[in-house]
Amino acid sequence: MRLLSLDKEVRKAEIGYDLEPRCWGQGIMTEALSEMLRFGFEEMNLNRIQVKSAPSNGMSIKLIRRLGFKKEGVLRDNFIFRGELQDDVQFSLLKGEWDERRKKVAGIR
């Protein structure tokens, strides 16, 4: 997992991640991404964190949505996988959305 395309002026970055299939479904990525979001918003003072996923990667999209990311659109023929051009689905989460989500989880109004 890493932050990519850091833009300090706009205060945004993209998260990239991958996990061995044998480790899927154990909550590892939920925990790791949650901490990366906390670090990005609270320590790095980012305003926007974005992530892309292949439309066919249902588990990743479910995780992204569960963490509060909102779908922005589809980037057509945006990457090559196994020699074929593939689409990406673009998601983002803003600091204000992150703050609201954290308040709800903590029960703060």
Buried (B, 14 or more C-beta within 10 A) or exposed (E): EEBEEEEEEEBBBBBEBEBEEEEEEEEEBEEBBEEBBEEBBEEEEBBBBBBBBBEEBEEBBEBBEEBBBEEEEEEEEBEEEEEEEBBBBBBBBBBEBBEEBBEEEEEEE
